[in-house]
Amino acid sequence: MVEEIPIVTKLRPVGNRVLRVRFAGDPRDYQIDLTGFFARSKHFAPLLQDAATFAKVGIVEDGIGIA
C-alpha cells in the first residue's frame, strides 16, 4: 500500500518551538509543538535554546519537507 505524503503549503513559526502549518487540500492550519521531539533528539536538542535559528524554518523539496 502506498500512502500519500502530506504536502506543506504554508509554514511559519509561532513560538520558540511551535509551527503553524497548512497542508495541500486542507484549509485548516495546524499548530505543531516540537518541544518533545527536540528534547528527545540529540541532533535537534540545540534548537530548544536557539529561537533565532528555529525562526528560519522553511519549506523544502516542493513541500515534502521542512528545514
The 8 nearest C-alpha neighbors of each residue, nearest first, counted from 0:
[[1, 2, 3, 4, 5, 6, 63, 24],
 [2, 0, 3, 4, 5, 6, 63, 23],
 [3, 1, 4, 0, 5, 6, 63, 23],
 [4, 2, 5, 1, 6, 0, 63, 23],
 [3, 5, 6, 2, 63, 1, 62, 7],
 [6, 4, 3, 22, 7, 63, 23, 62],
 [7, 5, 62, 63, 22, 23, 4, 8],
 [6, 8, 22, 62, 9, 21, 23, 63],
 [7, 9, 22, 21, 23, 62, 6, 10],
 [10, 8, 21, 20, 7, 11, 22, 58],
 [11, 9, 20, 19, 21, 57, 18, 8],
 [10, 12, 19, 18, 13, 20, 9, 56],
 [11, 13, 18, 14, 54, 17, 19, 10],
 [14, 12, 17, 18, 11, 19, 15, 16],
 [15, 13, 17, 16, 12, 18, 50, 54],
 [14, 16, 50, 17, 53, 13, 12, 54],
 [15, 17, 33, 14, 34, 32, 18, 47],
 [18, 16, 32, 14, 31, 13, 12, 33],
 [19, 17, 12, 31, 30, 13, 11, 20],
 [18, 20, 30, 11, 29, 10, 12, 28],
 [19, 21, 10, 29, 28, 9, 18, 30],
 [22, 20, 28, 9, 8, 7, 29, 27],
 [21, 23, 7, 8, 6, 25, 24, 5],
 [24, 22, 6, 25, 8, 7, 21, 5],
 [23, 25, 22, 26, 6, 21, 5, 27],
 [24, 26, 23, 27, 22, 21, 28, 8],
 [27, 25, 24, 28, 21, 22, 23, 29],
 [28, 26, 25, 21, 29, 22, 20, 24],
 [29, 27, 21, 20, 19, 30, 26, 22],
 [30, 28, 20, 19, 31, 21, 27, 18],
 [31, 29, 19, 18, 20, 32, 17, 28],
 [30, 32, 18, 17, 33, 29, 19, 20],
 [33, 31, 17, 34, 16, 30, 18, 35],
 [32, 34, 36, 16, 35, 17, 37, 31],
 [35, 33, 37, 36, 32, 16, 38, 47],
 [36, 34, 38, 37, 33, 39, 32, 40],
 [35, 37, 33, 39, 38, 34, 40, 43],
 [36, 38, 44, 43, 40, 34, 35, 39],
 [37, 39, 35, 44, 36, 40, 34, 47],
 [40, 38, 36, 37, 35, 41, 44, 43],
 [41, 39, 37, 42, 43, 44, 38, 36],
 [40, 42, 44, 43, 39, 38, 37, 45],
 [43, 41, 40, 44, 45, 37, 46, 39],
 [42, 44, 37, 40, 45, 41, 46, 38],
 [43, 45, 37, 41, 46, 38, 47, 40],
 [46, 44, 47, 43, 48, 49, 42, 37],
 [47, 45, 49, 48, 44, 43, 53, 50],
 [48, 46, 45, 44, 49, 37, 34, 16],
 [47, 49, 46, 45, 50, 44, 15, 51],
 [50, 48, 46, 51, 52, 47, 53, 45],
 [49, 51, 53, 15, 52, 54, 48, 46],
 [52, 50, 54, 49, 53, 55, 15, 46],
 [51, 53, 54, 55, 50, 49, 46, 56],
 [52, 54, 50, 55, 51, 56, 46, 49],
 [53, 55, 51, 52, 56, 12, 50, 15],
 [56, 54, 53, 52, 57, 51, 66, 12],
 [57, 55, 66, 54, 53, 65, 58, 11],
 [58, 56, 66, 65, 59, 55, 10, 11],
 [57, 59, 65, 62, 64, 66, 10, 7],
 [60, 58, 64, 65, 61, 62, 57, 66],
 [59, 61, 62, 63, 64, 58, 65, 66],
 [62, 60, 59, 63, 58, 64, 6, 7],
 [63, 61, 7, 6, 64, 60, 59, 58],
 [64, 62, 6, 60, 61, 7, 59, 5],
 [65, 63, 59, 62, 60, 58, 66, 7],
 [66, 64, 58, 59, 57, 56, 63, 62],
 [65, 56, 57, 58, 59, 64, 55, 53]]
